[in-house]
Amino acid sequence: MNITTIQRPASLVAGVCQQLAELIRGGAAEDERWLPAERSLAEKLGVSRTVVREATKRLEQQGLLEIQHGTGIKVVDKLHRPLNESLSLLIPDVAERLQQLNETRLSIEPDAAAFAAQRATKKQILTLRRIQGQLENAPDNTAAIEADIAAHHAIADASGNLIYRLILDSLAEISVASRLRTIGRIGKKTAIEHHARILDAIERHDSDAAREAMREHIQAAGEDMDLASLKSRKSK
């Protein structure tokens, strides 16, 4: 891991955060999934251990690092964690969370599918095909839900927009809850058919068809969740 001395920016902590974040995003090798010890980091960066400690705490809060006391500082990929953990506090009612999730997905995922149709590489399309096979052959609802979520994330990746993917990662836990109310209630057949249409449009590089297929898929998922029924039961 190539760590260089910080060139005295306005904020040393910000400078350390920036360099470490760039190193992490650069895709270090597996044996570099742990940062050097705090003392070693401070020496290499040319700053105090206090600065390193504050910087690593900030990056932990942002989901890039995980400080394991007595073990070290581990590199992780949990950029979505801050939003994910706040959703249940911000929107405590489950039905309301699911309703807002569906509205958010309708605002984002149709365009993500359209961009994927324009930008997907052959490798990314092969990945989508592989995931579609996993969904079709899923032996149970748990496996089907995992494949369903993986497909949507892969489409976001193929869109070339990292913010789409980050938002979907942030919604991962509540997305499981929504699938439990769709695939868990009515099975995987509808999801398989909808995903096949979306994938076909992406393969044909038809962005309009991909957008419309995704929009119909998410709208149908909202109907299948039967949120009105869930809200009615909670109000009794």
C-alpha positions in Angstrom: 0.0 0.0 0.0 1.7 3.2 -1.2 1.2 5.8 1.5 2.9 9.2 1.1 3.5 12.1 3.5 0.6 14.5 3.7 1.4 17.9 2.1 -0.1 20.0 4.9 -3.6 20.8 3.6 -5.9 23.2 5.5 -7.1 20.2 7.5 -4.6 17.3 8.2 -7.5 15.0 9.1 -9.2 15.8 5.7 -5.9 15.2 3.9 -5.4 11.8 5.6 -9.1 10.9 4.9 -8.6 11.8 1.2 -5.4 9.8 0.7 -6.7 6.7 2.5 -10.0 6.8 0.7 -8.2 7.0 -2.7 -6.1 4.0 -1.7 -9.1 2.0 -0.7 -11.1 2.9 -3.8 -8.0 2.0 -5.9 -8.7 -1.6 -5.2 -5.8 -2.8 -3.0 -4.8 -6.5 -3.1 -6.3 -9.0 -0.7 -3.3 -8.9 1.6 -3.8 -5.1 1.9 -7.4 -5.3 3.2 -5.9 -4.2 6.6 -4.2 -0.9 7.0 -0.9 -0.6 8.7 -0.9 -0.1 12.5 -1.8 3.4 13.7 1.8 4.3 14.7 3.1 3.1 11.3 0.4 5.1 9.5 1.2 8.2 11.4 4.9 7.9 10.5 4.3 7.3 6.8 1.8 10.1 6.5 4.0 12.5 8.6 1.2 13.4 11.0 0.4 12.6 14.6 -1.4 9.5 15.8 -4.3 11.8 16.9 -4.8 12.9 13.4 -4.7 9.3 12.1 -7.1 8.2 14.8 -9.6 11.0 13.9 -9.3 10.3 10.2 -9.9 6.6 10.6 -12.9 7.2 12.8 -14.4 9.4 10.1 -13.8 6.8 7.4 -15.4 4.2 9.7 -18.5 6.3 10.0 -18.6 6.6 6.2 -18.4 2.8 5.8 -14.9 2.5 4.3 -13.1 1.2 7.4 -13.8 -1.0 10.4 -11.8 -0.4 13.5 -11.3 -3.6 15.4 -9.7 -2.8 18.8 -6.9 -5.1 19.6 -6.7 -6.4 16.0 -6.3 -3.4 13.6 -8.1 -1.3 11.0 -9.9 -3.3 8.3 -10.8 -2.1 4.9 -14.5 -2.7 4.2 -17.1 -1.8 1.6 -20.0 -0.5 3.6 -20.5 3.0 2.1 -24.2 2.4 2.3 -24.2 1.8 6.1 -24.9 5.3 7.4 -28.2 5.6 5.4 -29.2 2.0 5.9 -29.0 2.3 9.7 -31.0 5.6 9.8 -34.0 4.4 7.8 -35.7 2.6 10.6 -35.2 5.6 12.9 -36.4 8.1 10.3 -39.4 6.0 9.2 -40.4 3.7 12.0 -43.6 2.4 10.4 -42.8 -0.6 8.2 -45.6 -0.1 5.8 -44.6 3.5 5.3 -41.0 2.5 4.8 -42.0 0.0 2.1 -44.2 2.6 0.4 -41.4 5.1 0.3 -39.0 2.5 -0.9 -41.2 1.7 -3.9 -41.5 5.4 -4.7 -37.8 5.8 -4.5 -37.2 2.8 -6.7 -39.7 4.2 -9.3 -37.7 7.4 -9.4 -34.3 5.7 -9.9 -34.4 2.2 -11.3 -36.2 2.8 -14.6 -33.5 5.3 -15.6 -30.8 3.0 -14.3 -32.1 0.3 -16.6 -32.2 2.7 -19.6 -28.6 3.7 -19.0 -27.7 0.0 -18.6 -29.2 -0.6 -22.1 -27.0 2.1 -23.5 -23.8 1.3 -21.6 -23.7 -2.4 -20.6 -20.6 -4.3 -21.6 -20.7 -7.9 -22.9 -19.2 -8.9 -19.5 -22.0 -7.1 -17.6 -24.7 -8.7 -19.8 -23.2 -12.1 -19.1 -23.3 -11.3 -15.4 -27.0 -10.4 -15.7 -27.7 -13.6 -17.6 -25.9 -15.6 -14.9 -28.0 -13.9 -12.2 -31.2 -14.5 -14.2 -30.3 -18.2 -14.2 -29.8 -18.2 -10.5 -33.2 -16.6 -10.1 -34.9 -19.1 -12.3 -33.2 -22.1 -10.6 -33.5 -20.7 -7.0 -34.4 -23.7 -4.8 -36.3 -21.5 -2.2 -37.5 -18.0 -1.5 -34.3 -17.0 0.3 -32.2 -17.8 -2.8 -34.7 -16.2 -5.1 -34.7 -13.0 -3.1 -30.9 -12.9 -3.1 -30.8 -13.3 -6.9 -33.6 -10.7 -7.4 -31.6 -8.1 -5.4 -28.3 -9.1 -7.1 -30.0 -8.5 -10.5 -31.1 -5.0 -9.6 -27.6 -4.1 -8.3 -26.0 -5.5 -11.4 -28.2 -3.3 -13.6 -27.2 -0.3 -11.5 -23.5 -1.3 -12.1 -24.2 -1.6 -15.8 -25.7 1.8 -15.8 -22.3 3.2 -15.1 -23.7 5.5 -12.4 -22.1 4.7 -9.0 -24.6 6.8 -7.2 -27.4 4.5 -8.3 -25.5 1.5 -6.9 -24.8 3.3 -3.7 -28.4 4.2 -3.2 -29.6 0.6 -3.8 -26.9 -0.7 -1.4 -28.3 1.7 1.2 -31.8 0.3 0.7 -30.6 -3.4 0.8 -32.0 -4.4 4.1 -35.5 -2.9 3.5 -35.4 -4.3 0.0 -35.2 -7.8 1.6 -38.4 -6.9 3.5 -40.1 -5.8 0.3 -39.2 -9.1 -1.5 -40.5 -11.0 1.4 -43.9 -9.4 0.7 -43.7 -10.1 -3.0 -41.6 -13.3 -3.7 -42.4 -14.5 -0.2 -46.2 -14.2 -0.8 -46.7 -15.0 -4.5 -43.5 -16.8 -5.5 -40.8 -16.0 -8.0 -42.6 -16.6 -11.3 -43.6 -12.9 -11.8 -40.1 -11.7 -10.9 -38.6 -14.1 -13.4 -40.9 -12.9 -16.2 -40.3 -9.2 -15.4 -36.5 -9.6 -15.1 -36.4 -11.5 -18.4 -38.1 -8.6 -20.2 -35.7 -6.1 -18.6 -32.7 -8.2 -19.6 -33.9 -8.6 -23.1 -34.3 -4.9 -23.6 -30.8 -4.3 -22.1 -29.3 -6.9 -24.4 -31.0 -5.2 -27.4 -29.7 -1.8 -26.2 -33.2 -0.5 -26.2 -33.2 2.1 -23.5 -36.9 3.0 -23.8 -38.0 -0.6 -23.5 -35.7 -1.2 -20.6 -37.0 1.9 -18.8 -40.6 0.8 -19.4 -40.0 -2.8 -18.4 -38.4 -1.7 -15.1 -41.1 0.8 -14.4 -43.8 -1.9 -14.9 -41.8 -4.3 -12.7 -41.5 -2.0 -9.8 -45.2 -0.8 -10.0 -46.3 -4.5 -10.0 -44.0 -5.1 -7.0 -45.8 -2.3 -5.2 -49.1 -3.8 -5.9 -48.0 -7.3 -4.9 -46.7 -6.0 -1.5 -50.4 -5.2 -0.7 -49.4 -2.2 1.4 -52.9 -1.1 1.9 -53.7 -4.4 3.7 -50.6 -4.1 5.9 -51.5 -0.5 6.9 -55.0 -1.6 7.6 -53.9 -4.3 10.0 -51.5 -1.9 11.8 -54.3 0.6 12.4 -56.5 -1.9 14.1 
